[in-house]
Amino acid sequence: DFVEGLKSHLSQPEGFVQIGGYLIGTWMLGWMPASYYSFTGGINWVHVAAQLLVQDCIQCLMHWGEHKISMWFYRMSHKPHHRFTNPRLFDAFDGSVVDTTCMIVIPLALTARIVPSNVWSYIAFGTLYANWLVLIHSEFAHPWDPLFRRLGFGTAADHHVHHRLFVFNYGHLFMYWDRVLGTYKDPKSLAGKHFNKGV
């Protein structure tokens, strides 16, 4: 149900409160690297691509760690998000405060220190990143998914493999890290068996 999903999405403290608080707080308190306060120039797409890659690499490693380091830590942090074994669009930011800290806030803080950027590139990165996280939790296939899969970009089907089987596809935006870790599982091998129709 769309209305129920929207209400649930908007009421998650991990989304608007925690991530919004991090973004507003670091900006207003001057905790971002100096380049992030520059309004000079436009969007530097090389910086945006680097931010997406670095963020997803760190997020993938944190995600793998939440699953593998300690069962106690997994239950406390990431397991609440895994109650969605067949996720839908609105489930992207529904988890726990600890999970959001580990998988989004810490990678965001590290990415800002690794990739120099101006404010416009940071906004473009944040917009793409947040929307991509929502789209990979979608209960629908997207028209661009075949192209994304060929390029190694994460799709809803790739992420549904993770939500159903838990031990594959820790990456979110890119499947490169899973290929390096040996944890990639092609969703085509499970098509029609585990997922929402069309994913």
N, C-alpha and C positions, 0 to 999 in steps of 0.2 A: 504494500500500500504506500503510495507516494507521499501522502500527507504525514502518515506516521513516521516514515523514513526521514523526511525532512525535519520534523520536530525532534526526532532522536539525534540527527546529525547536528542540528543547531544547539542542542542542549549538552553536548559533550564538553566537559571542562578541558579535556586534552586538546581540543581543537582551538576554539576561539580564546579561551581564557589562558591556557598554558602557553601555546605557541604565540598567540597575540601578545601576551605579557612579555615573553622573551623578546619578540621583535620590537615592541614599543620601548621596553626597558633598556635594551642594549643600545638602541638608537638615541633615546633621550638622555641617557647617562653618559654618552660618549664612549661606549665600550667597543665600538666597531673600529676596525683599522681606518686610518685617516682617509684612504682612497674612497671608502664607501660614503663619505660625506661630500664627495665632489659631484657637482651637477654639470661639469664640463664634458662636452662630447655627448654622443648618443649611446645607443646600445652597442656594446662590443660583443659580437656573437661568439668569438673565440673564448672570451671570459665566461659567457653563459654556458657554453658547452663544457668548459673545464669545471665550472661549479657543479653542473649536473653530474658529471663523471665522478668528481671527488666526493660529493655528497653521497651518491649512491654506493660508491666503493666503501666508504666508512659505514654507511647505514647497513650494507650487506654484511660486513664483518661484525657489527654490533648485533645484528639480527641472528647471525650464525652463533655468536657467543651466548645470546639469551637462550637459545635452544640447547646448546652443548655444554656450557661451563658448569651449570649446577641446576638440578631439577627443582630445588627450592627457589632459586632465583627465577627460573622460567615460570613456575606457578605464580610467583608474586608479580612478575612484570608482564610477560607476553601472553601467557595462557588466556587471560580474559579476552584478548583479541581473537584467539583461535576458537572461541565458541561459534564463530561464523565459519562453518566448513564449506559453505557455498555462499560466499559474500555477495553483497549488493553494493551499489554505488555509495550508499550512505554509511557504510560500515568502516570506511577508510580511517577515520580518526576516533574510532570507538575502541578503547583498550584500557590502559591504565596510565597514571601519571608517570610511574617509573619507566614504562615502556616508551612513552613519548619522549621522556628525557634521554633515554639511551639511544633510541633510533631516529629521533628528529632533532632535538635541541643540541645534543653534543655534536653530532655531525654538522649541523648548521654553524655552530661556533668554530669548529675546526676548519671547515671549508672557507669561512670568512678570513681566516688567518693564513690559509694556504694559497688562495686565489685572490690576487688584488683585483678590485673592480670599482667602478663608479656606481652611483646610486641607480642609474637607469638599467645597467646590466644586472644589478642585484634584484631590482623589481621584476625584470623579465625572467630571471632565474626562479625567483620565488613563485611567480605566477605559473610558469610551466611545471615546476616541481609539485606544487600543491594540487594542481588540476590532474597531473599525471597520476599522483597517488590515488586520487578519487577514481579515475578511469580504470586503473588496474583492479579495483575492487568491484567494478561494474558487473552486473548480471547479464550484460549484453556483449556480443562481439561488435567490434567497430570496423568500419569500412577500410581503415588504414592498417588493421592488424596484420594482414599478410606481408605488407611492405615492412612494418615494424619488426616482425619475426625474422625476415631475411636480413635486416640490418642489425639484429641482436638487441633490439629495444624490447623492454618488457611490455607484455600485453595482459589483458584480463585473464586469458586462458593460462598464461605462464604463472600468474599469481594464484589462480584457482588451484593449480597443481599443489602449490605450497599449502594453501588452506586445507586441502583435502588430505594430503599425505604427510605434511609437516617437515619432512627431511630433504626436500628438494626446493630449488628456486628461491633462495634467500634474497636475491637481488630484487629491486623494485623497478627502477627505470631501465636498467640494462641487464642482460643475461650474461655479459662477458665475465663477471666475477664468478658466477656459478660454473661456467665452463672451466675457468682456472681452478676452482676448488673441487671440481668433479661432482658437483651437486645439481647440475642442470638435468631436468627431465622434460622432454618435449611433450607438450599437451596433446599432440596428435596421437600419442601412444595410449591416451586415456579417453579419447573423444567418444562421446555417447555413453560413457560408463559412469562418470562421476559428477558432471557439471550441469549448471543450468543449460537448458536448450539454447543452442547458438553460441555458447562460449566454448 
